[in-house]
Amino acid sequence: MVLKKTQQMAQETTFARLATLDEATQKKIAKKYYGGNRPWKPTKERNKKS
């Protein structure tokens, strides 16, 4: 239970940091590590075609 909460907090922190980066950097990271998806973006923004 504690591990799951710790992992969730770490992911939230990471996603918050990623959301502050410029678009080009976000695209590179999304492509390399998330299969082109940006899970740190709100759902509406994630569904937009870029």
PQR file of N, CA, C, O and H, with PARSE charges and radii, in Angstrom:
ATOM      1  N   MET A   1       0.831  -1.199   0.000 -0.4000 1.5000
ATOM      2  CA  MET A   1       0.000   0.000   0.000 -0.0000 2.0000
ATOM      3  C   MET A   1       0.871   1.257   0.000  0.5500 1.7000
ATOM      4  O   MET A   1       0.627   2.190  -0.765 -0.5500 1.4000
ATOM      5  N   VAL A   2       1.876   1.272   0.855 -0.4000 1.5000
ATOM      6  CA  VAL A   2       2.762   2.439   0.933 -0.0000 2.0000
ATOM      7  C   VAL A   2       3.554   2.574  -0.358  0.5500 1.7000
ATOM      8  O   VAL A   2       3.738   3.682  -0.863 -0.5500 1.4000
ATOM      9  H   VAL A   2       2.074   0.515   1.477  0.4000 1.0000
ATOM     10  N   LEU A   3       4.025   1.449  -0.895 -0.4000 1.5000
ATOM     11  CA  LEU A   3       4.793   1.486  -2.135 -0.0000 2.0000
ATOM     12  C   LEU A   3       3.956   2.039  -3.283  0.5500 1.7000
ATOM     13  O   LEU A   3       4.441   2.845  -4.077 -0.5500 1.4000
ATOM     14  H   LEU A   3       3.876   0.550  -0.484  0.4000 1.0000
ATOM     15  N   LYS A   4       2.710   1.608  -3.368 -0.4000 1.5000
ATOM     16  CA  LYS A   4       1.828   2.079  -4.434 -0.0000 2.0000
ATOM     17  C   LYS A   4       1.608   3.588  -4.324  0.5500 1.7000
ATOM     18  O   LYS A   4       1.615   4.295  -5.332 -0.5500 1.4000
ATOM     19  H   LYS A   4       2.317   0.953  -2.723  0.4000 1.0000
ATOM     20  N   LYS A   5       1.415   4.074  -3.106 -0.4000 1.5000
ATOM     21  CA  LYS A   5       1.199   5.512  -2.899 -0.0000 2.0000
ATOM     22  C   LYS A   5       2.478   6.286  -3.249  0.5500 1.7000
ATOM     23  O   LYS A   5       2.413   7.364  -3.840 -0.5500 1.4000
ATOM     24  H   LYS A   5       1.410   3.500  -2.287  0.4000 1.0000
ATOM     25  N   THR A   6       3.626   5.737  -2.886 -0.4000 1.5000
ATOM     26  CA  THR A   6       4.906   6.374  -3.198 -0.0000 2.0000
ATOM     27  C   THR A   6       5.118   6.433  -4.708  0.5500 1.7000
ATOM     28  O   THR A   6       5.560   7.453  -5.237 -0.5500 1.4000
ATOM     29  H   THR A   6       3.679   4.862  -2.406  0.4000 1.0000
ATOM     30  N   GLN A   7       4.804   5.342  -5.399 -0.4000 1.5000
ATOM     31  CA  GLN A   7       4.938   5.319  -6.855 -0.0000 2.0000
ATOM     32  C   GLN A   7       4.013   6.337  -7.509  0.5500 1.7000
ATOM     33  O   GLN A   7       4.404   7.025  -8.452 -0.5500 1.4000
ATOM     34  H   GLN A   7       4.446   4.513  -4.970  0.4000 1.0000
ATOM     35  N   GLN A   8       2.793   6.428  -7.007 -0.4000 1.5000
ATOM     36  CA  GLN A   8       1.828   7.384  -7.558 -0.0000 2.0000
ATOM     37  C   GLN A   8       2.322   8.819  -7.361  0.5500 1.7000
ATOM     38  O   GLN A   8       2.218   9.647  -8.266 -0.5500 1.4000
ATOM     39  H   GLN A   8       2.475   5.869  -6.242  0.4000 1.0000
ATOM     40  N   MET A   9       2.851   9.101  -6.190 -0.4000 1.5000
ATOM     41  CA  MET A   9       3.366  10.451  -5.919 -0.0000 2.0000
ATOM     42  C   MET A   9       4.546  10.771  -6.830  0.5500 1.7000
ATOM     43  O   MET A   9       4.661  11.891  -7.326 -0.5500 1.4000
ATOM     44  H   MET A   9       2.935   8.428  -5.455  0.4000 1.0000
ATOM     45  N   ALA A  10       5.418   9.797  -7.049 -0.4000 1.5000
ATOM     46  CA  ALA A  10       6.573   9.996  -7.918 -0.0000 2.0000
ATOM     47  C   ALA A  10       6.120  10.260  -9.353  0.5500 1.7000
ATOM     48  O   ALA A  10       6.670  11.127 -10.032 -0.5500 1.4000
ATOM     49  H   ALA A  10       5.324   8.887  -6.646  0.4000 1.0000
ATOM     50  N   GLN A  11       5.118   9.510  -9.809 -0.4000 1.5000
ATOM     51  CA  GLN A  11       4.608   9.701 -11.161 -0.0000 2.0000
ATOM     52  C   GLN A  11       3.972  11.083 -11.312  0.5500 1.7000
ATOM     53  O   GLN A  11       4.181  11.751 -12.324 -0.5500 1.4000
ATOM     54  H   GLN A  11       4.672   8.806  -9.257  0.4000 1.0000
ATOM     55  N   GLU A  12       3.215  11.506 -10.336 -0.4000 1.5000
ATOM     56  CA  GLU A  12       2.590  12.831 -10.384 -0.0000 2.0000
ATOM     57  C   GLU A  12       3.646  13.928 -10.445  0.5500 1.7000
ATOM     58  O   GLU A  12       3.499  14.895 -11.192 -0.5500 1.4000
ATOM     59  H   GLU A  12       3.045  10.963  -9.513  0.4000 1.0000
ATOM     60  N   THR A  13       4.697  13.779  -9.669 -0.4000 1.5000
ATOM     61  CA  THR A  13       5.796  14.750  -9.674 -0.0000 2.0000
ATOM     62  C   THR A  13       6.476  14.778 -11.041  0.5500 1.7000
ATOM     63  O   THR A  13       6.769  15.846 -11.578 -0.5500 1.4000
ATOM     64  H   THR A  13       4.816  12.993  -9.062  0.4000 1.0000
ATOM     65  N   THR A  14       6.722  13.603 -11.590 -0.4000 1.5000
ATOM     66  CA  THR A  14       7.367  13.498 -12.900 -0.0000 2.0000
ATOM     67  C   THR A  14       6.495  14.125 -13.981  0.5500 1.7000
ATOM     68  O   THR A  14       6.985  14.898 -14.805 -0.5500 1.4000
ATOM     69  H   THR A  14       6.484  12.735 -11.153  0.4000 1.0000
ATOM     70  N   PHE A  15       5.214  13.797 -13.982 -0.4000 1.5000
ATOM     71  CA  PHE A  15       4.310  14.349 -14.991 -0.0000 2.0000
ATOM     72  C   PHE A  15       4.185  15.862 -14.863  0.5500 1.7000
ATOM     73  O   PHE A  15       4.083  16.560 -15.871 -0.5500 1.4000
ATOM     74  H   PHE A  15       4.816  13.169 -13.314  0.4000 1.0000
ATOM     75  N   ALA A  16       4.191  16.367 -13.655 -0.4000 1.5000
ATOM     76  CA  ALA A  16       4.126  17.822 -13.453 -0.0000 2.0000
ATOM     77  C   ALA A  16       5.356  18.489 -14.056  0.5500 1.7000
ATOM     78  O   ALA A  16       5.257  19.545 -14.680 -0.5500 1.4000
ATOM     79  H   ALA A  16       4.274  15.799 -12.835  0.4000 1.0000
ATOM     80  N   ARG A  17       6.505  17.870 -13.867 -0.4000 1.5000
ATOM     81  CA  ARG A  17       7.756  18.412 -14.430 -0.0000 2.0000
ATOM     82  C   ARG A  17       7.735  18.353 -15.951  0.5500 1.7000
ATOM     83  O   ARG A  17       8.114  19.316 -16.618 -0.5500 1.4000
ATOM     84  H   ARG A  17       6.586  17.011 -13.360  0.4000 1.0000
ATOM     85  N   LEU A  18       7.296  17.234 -16.497 -0.4000 1.5000
ATOM     86  CA  LEU A  18       7.237  17.094 -17.952 -0.0000 2.0000
ATOM     87  C   LEU A  18       6.303  18.130 -18.574  0.5500 1.7000
ATOM     88  O   LEU A  18       6.583  18.639 -19.660 -0.5500 1.4000
ATOM     89  H   LEU A  18       6.988  16.451 -15.955  0.4000 1.0000
ATOM     90  N   ALA A  19       5.223  18.441 -17.913 -0.4000 1.5000
ATOM     91  CA  ALA A  19       4.248  19.400 -18.437 -0.0000 2.0000
ATOM     92  C   ALA A  19       4.821  20.815 -18.529  0.5500 1.7000
ATOM     93  O   ALA A  19       4.291  21.646 -19.267 -0.5500 1.4000
ATOM     94  H   ALA A  19       4.996  18.028 -17.031  0.4000 1.0000
ATOM     95  N   THR A  20       5.891  21.099 -17.794 -0.4000 1.5000
ATOM     96  CA  THR A  20       6.481  22.441 -17.833 -0.0000 2.0000
ATOM     97  C   THR A  20       7.481  22.616 -18.970  0.5500 1.7000
ATOM     98  O   THR A  20       7.905  23.736 -19.257 -0.5500 1.4000
ATOM     99  H   THR A  20       6.321  20.425 -17.194  0.4000 1.0000
ATOM    100  N   LEU A  21       7.856  21.526 -19.612 -0.4000 1.5000
ATOM    101  CA  LEU A  21       8.852  21.595 -20.678 -0.0000 2.0000
ATOM    102  C   LEU A  21       8.239  22.127 -21.967  0.5500 1.7000
ATOM    103  O   LEU A  21       7.024  22.073 -22.157 -0.5500 1.4000
ATOM    104  H   LEU A  21       7.511  20.616 -19.379  0.4000 1.0000
ATOM    105  N   ASP A  22       9.095  22.644 -22.853 -0.4000 1.5000
ATOM    106  CA  ASP A  22       8.602  23.158 -24.125 -0.0000 2.0000
ATOM    107  C   ASP A  22       8.066  22.011 -24.988  0.5500 1.7000
ATOM    108  O   ASP A  22       8.392  20.845 -24.763 -0.5500 1.4000
ATOM    109  H   ASP A  22      10.082  22.689 -22.698  0.4000 1.0000
ATOM    110  N   GLU A  23       7.245  22.358 -25.972 -0.4000 1.5000
ATOM    111  CA  GLU A  23       6.564  21.368 -26.814 -0.0000 2.0000
ATOM    112  C   GLU A  23       7.532  20.401 -27.494  0.5500 1.7000
ATOM    113  O   GLU A  23       7.294  19.193 -27.509 -0.5500 1.4000
ATOM    114  H   GLU A  23       6.980  23.305 -26.155  0.4000 1.0000
ATOM    115  N   ALA A  24       8.609  20.920 -28.048 -0.4000 1.5000
ATOM    116  CA  ALA A  24       9.557  20.061 -28.769 -0.0000 2.0000
ATOM    117  C   ALA A  24      10.163  19.010 -27.842  0.5500 1.7000
ATOM    118  O   ALA A  24      10.286  17.842 -28.212 -0.5500 1.4000
ATOM    119  H   ALA A  24       8.803  21.901 -28.035  0.4000 1.0000
ATOM    120  N   THR A  25      10.532  19.427 -26.656 -0.4000 1.5000
ATOM    121  CA  THR A  25      11.120  18.500 -25.688 -0.0000 2.0000
ATOM    122  C   THR A  25      10.088  17.473 -25.248  0.5500 1.7000
ATOM    123  O   THR A  25      10.404  16.291 -25.113 -0.5500 1.4000
ATOM    124  H   THR A  25      10.432  20.375 -26.356  0.4000 1.0000
ATOM    125  N   GLN A  26       8.856  17.917 -25.022 -0.4000 1.5000
ATOM    126  CA  GLN A  26       7.792  16.990 -24.643 -0.0000 2.0000
ATOM    127  C   GLN A  26       7.560  15.947 -25.741  0.5500 1.7000
ATOM    128  O   GLN A  26       7.382  14.764 -25.449 -0.5500 1.4000
ATOM    129  H   GLN A  26       8.599  18.877 -25.131  0.4000 1.0000
ATOM    130  N   LYS A  27       7.563  16.381 -26.988 -0.4000 1.5000
ATOM    131  CA  LYS A  27       7.365  15.453 -28.102 -0.0000 2.0000
ATOM    132  C   LYS A  27       8.472  14.404 -28.151  0.5500 1.7000
ATOM    133  O   LYS A  27       8.203  13.221 -28.357 -0.5500 1.4000
ATOM    134  H   LYS A  27       7.708  17.342 -27.225  0.4000 1.0000
ATOM    135  N   LYS A  28       9.721  14.842 -27.961 -0.4000 1.5000
ATOM    136  CA  LYS A  28      10.852  13.907 -27.981 -0.0000 2.0000
ATOM    137  C   LYS A  28      10.734  12.875 -26.864  0.5500 1.7000
ATOM    138  O   LYS A  28      10.936  11.682 -27.092 -0.5500 1.4000
ATOM    139  H   LYS A  28       9.939  15.804 -27.794  0.4000 1.0000
ATOM    140  N   ILE A  29      10.412  13.327 -25.676 -0.4000 1.5000
ATOM    141  CA  ILE A  29      10.284  12.423 -24.524 -0.0000 2.0000
ATOM    142  C   ILE A  29       9.108  11.475 -24.731  0.5500 1.7000
ATOM    143  O   ILE A  29       9.219  10.279 -24.462 -0.5500 1.4000
ATOM    144  H   ILE A  29      10.247  14.296 -25.491  0.4000 1.0000
ATOM    145  N   ALA A  30       7.987  12.002 -25.206 -0.4000 1.5000
ATOM    146  CA  ALA A  30       6.808  11.170 -25.446 -0.0000 2.0000
ATOM    147  C   ALA A  30       7.113  10.081 -26.471  0.5500 1.7000
ATOM    148  O   ALA A  30       6.728   8.926 -26.292 -0.5500 1.4000
ATOM    149  H   ALA A  30       7.897  12.974 -25.425  0.4000 1.0000
ATOM    150  N   LYS A  31       7.796  10.452 -27.528 -0.4000 1.5000
ATOM    151  CA  LYS A  31       8.128   9.485 -28.573 -0.0000 2.0000
ATOM    152  C   LYS A  31       9.072   8.400 -28.053  0.5500 1.7000
ATOM    153  O   LYS A  31       8.884   7.216 -28.333 -0.5500 1.4000
ATOM    154  H   LYS A  31       8.108  11.391 -27.673  0.4000 1.0000
ATOM    155  N   LYS A  32      10.077   8.810 -27.304 -0.4000 1.5000
ATOM    156  CA  LYS A  32      11.098   7.872 -26.842 -0.0000 2.0000
ATOM    157  C   LYS A  32      10.608   6.947 -25.730  0.5500 1.7000
ATOM    158  O   LYS A  32      10.911   5.754 -25.745 -0.5500 1.4000
ATOM    159  H   LYS A  32      10.230   9.772 -27.076  0.4000 1.0000
ATOM    160  N   TYR A  33       9.855   7.481 -24.768 -0.4000 1.5000
ATOM    161  CA  TYR A  33       9.515   6.703 -23.575 -0.0000 2.0000
ATOM    162  C   TYR A  33       8.049   6.303 -23.448  0.5500 1.7000
ATOM    163  O   TYR A  33       7.729   5.386 -22.691 -0.5500 1.4000
ATOM    164  H   TYR A  33       9.608   8.450 -24.757  0.4000 1.0000
ATOM    165  N   TYR A  34       7.155   6.968 -24.171 -0.4000 1.5000
ATOM    166  CA  TYR A  34       5.722   6.732 -23.985 -0.0000 2.0000
ATOM    167  C   TYR A  34       5.005   6.381 -25.283  0.5500 1.7000
ATOM    168  O   TYR A  34       3.790   6.550 -25.378 -0.5500 1.4000
ATOM    169  H   TYR A  34       7.415   7.712 -24.786  0.4000 1.0000
ATOM    170  N   GLY A  35       5.726   5.903 -26.267 -0.4000 1.5000
ATOM    171  CA  GLY A  35       5.098   5.500 -27.525 -0.0000 2.0000
ATOM    172  C   GLY A  35       4.392   6.634 -28.239  0.5500 1.7000
ATOM    173  O   GLY A  35       3.422   6.404 -28.961 -0.5500 1.4000
ATOM    174  H   GLY A  35       6.713   5.766 -26.190  0.4000 1.0000
ATOM    175  N   GLY A  36       4.866   7.858 -28.046 -0.4000 1.5000
ATOM    176  CA  GLY A  36       4.265   9.030 -28.681 -0.0000 2.0000
ATOM    177  C   GLY A  36       3.137   9.655 -27.878  0.5500 1.7000
ATOM    178  O   GLY A  36       2.676  10.748 -28.209 -0.5500 1.4000
ATOM    179  H   GLY A  36       5.654   8.045 -27.459  0.4000 1.0000
ATOM    180  N   ASN A  37       2.688   8.985 -26.836 -0.4000 1.5000
ATOM    181  CA  ASN A  37       1.626   9.520 -25.985 -0.0000 2.0000
ATOM    182  C   ASN A  37       2.209  10.441 -24.924  0.5500 1.7000
ATOM    183  O   ASN A  37       3.366  10.304 -24.526 -0.5500 1.4000
ATOM    184  H   ASN A  37       3.062   8.098 -26.568  0.4000 1.0000
ATOM    185  N   ARG A  38       1.391  11.374 -24.478 -0.4000 1.5000
ATOM    186  CA  ARG A  38       1.790  12.263 -23.392 -0.0000 2.0000
ATOM    187  C   ARG A  38       0.802  12.116 -22.241  0.5500 1.7000
ATOM    188  O   ARG A  38      -0.151  12.888 -22.139 -0.5500 1.4000
ATOM    189  H   ARG A  38       0.451  11.485 -24.802  0.4000 1.0000
ATOM    190  N   PRO A  39       1.022  11.131 -21.376 -0.5600 1.5000
ATOM    191  CA  PRO A  39       0.077  10.889 -20.284  0.2800 2.0000
ATOM    192  C   PRO A  39       0.021  12.012 -19.254  0.5500 1.7000
ATOM    193  O   PRO A  39      -0.877  12.025 -18.411 -0.5500 1.4000
ATOM    194  N   TRP A  40       0.947  12.939 -19.304 -0.4000 1.5000
ATOM    195  CA  TRP A  40       0.943  14.057 -18.353 -0.0000 2.0000
ATOM    196  C   TRP A  40       0.022  15.188 -18.814  0.5500 1.7000
ATOM    197  O   TRP A  40      -0.233  16.126 -18.059 -0.5500 1.4000
ATOM    198  H   TRP A  40       1.676  12.928 -19.988  0.4000 1.0000
ATOM    199  N   LYS A  41      -0.472  15.102 -20.040 -0.4000 1.5000
ATOM    200  CA  LYS A  41      -1.393  16.118 -20.558 -0.0000 2.0000
ATOM    201  C   LYS A  41      -2.823  15.753 -20.194  0.5500 1.7000
ATOM    202  O   LYS A  41      -3.150  14.569 -20.104 -0.5500 1.4000
ATOM    203  H   LYS A  41      -0.265  14.340 -20.654  0.4000 1.0000
ATOM    204  N   PRO A  42      -3.686  16.750 -19.983 -0.5600 1.5000
ATOM    205  CA  PRO A  42      -5.105  16.459 -19.774  0.2800 2.0000
ATOM    206  C   PRO A  42      -5.669  15.694 -20.976  0.5500 1.7000
ATOM    207  O   PRO A  42      -5.149  15.832 -22.083 -0.5500 1.4000
ATOM    208  N   THR A  43      -6.694  14.912 -20.789 -0.4000 1.5000
ATOM    209  CA  THR A  43      -7.245  14.031 -21.813 -0.0000 2.0000
ATOM    210  C   THR A  43      -7.560  14.756 -23.117  0.5500 1.7000
ATOM    211  O   THR A  43      -7.220  14.249 -24.186 -0.5500 1.4000
ATOM    212  H   THR A  43      -7.117  14.800 -19.889  0.4000 1.0000
ATOM    213  N   LYS A  44      -8.191  15.916 -23.066 -0.4000 1.5000
ATOM    214  CA  LYS A  44      -8.531  16.658 -24.287 -0.0000 2.0000
ATOM    215  C   LYS A  44      -7.284  16.979 -25.098  0.5500 1.7000
ATOM    216  O   LYS A  44      -7.281  16.824 -26.319 -0.5500 1.4000
ATOM    217  H   LYS A  44      -8.467  16.328 -22.198  0.4000 1.0000
ATOM    218  N   GLU A  45      -6.230  17.422 -24.431 -0.4000 1.5000
ATOM    219  CA  GLU A  45      -4.997  17.785 -25.127 -0.0000 2.0000
ATOM    220  C   GLU A  45      -4.312  16.551 -25.693  0.5500 1.7000
ATOM    221  O   GLU A  45      -3.716  16.619 -26.767 -0.5500 1.4000
ATOM    222  H   GLU A  45      -6.232  17.548 -23.439  0.4000 1.0000
ATOM    223  N   ARG A  46      -4.384  15.422 -24.991 -0.4000 1.5000
ATOM    224  CA  ARG A  46      -3.765  14.200 -25.476 -0.0000 2.0000
ATOM    225  C   ARG A  46      -4.420  13.715 -26.754  0.5500 1.7000
ATOM    226  O   ARG A  46      -3.754  13.118 -27.600 -0.5500 1.4000
ATOM    227  H   ARG A  46      -4.868  15.367 -24.117  0.4000 1.0000
ATOM    228  N   ASN A  47      -5.715  13.961 -26.912 -0.4000 1.5000
ATOM    229  CA  ASN A  47      -6.447  13.467 -28.075 -0.0000 2.0000
ATOM    230  C   ASN A  47      -6.288  14.352 -29.308  0.5500 1.7000
ATOM    231  O   ASN A  47      -6.703  13.967 -30.401 -0.5500 1.4000
ATOM    232  H   ASN A  47      -6.256  14.447 -26.225  0.4000 1.0000
ATOM    233  N   LYS A  48      -5.692  15.531 -29.145 -0.4000 1.5000
ATOM    234  CA  LYS A  48      -5.468  16.425 -30.283 -0.0000 2.0000
ATOM    235  C   LYS A  48      -4.388  15.838 -31.189  0.5500 1.7000
ATOM    236  O   LYS A  48      -3.425  15.240 -30.709 -0.5500 1.4000
ATOM    237  H   LYS A  48      -5.354  15.843 -28.257  0.4000 1.0000
ATOM    238  N   LYS A  49      -4.549  16.008 -32.472 -0.4000 1.5000
ATOM    239  CA  LYS A  49      -3.509  15.604 -33.427 -0.0000 2.0000
ATOM    240  C   LYS A  49      -2.500  16.725 -33.523  0.5500 1.7000
ATOM    241  O   LYS A  49      -2.872  17.891 -33.655 -0.5500 1.4000
ATOM    242  H   LYS A  49      -5.332  16.494 -32.862  0.4000 1.0000
ATOM    243  N   SER A  50      -1.193  16.375 -33.456 -0.4000 1.5000
ATOM    244  CA  SER A  50      -0.180  17.425 -33.593 -0.0000 2.0000
ATOM    245  C   SER A  50       0.583  17.277 -34.866  0.5500 1.7000
ATOM    246  O   SER A  50       1.477  18.075 -35.147 -0.5500 1.4000
ATOM    247  H   SER A  50      -0.891  15.428 -33.349  0.4000 1.0000
TER
END
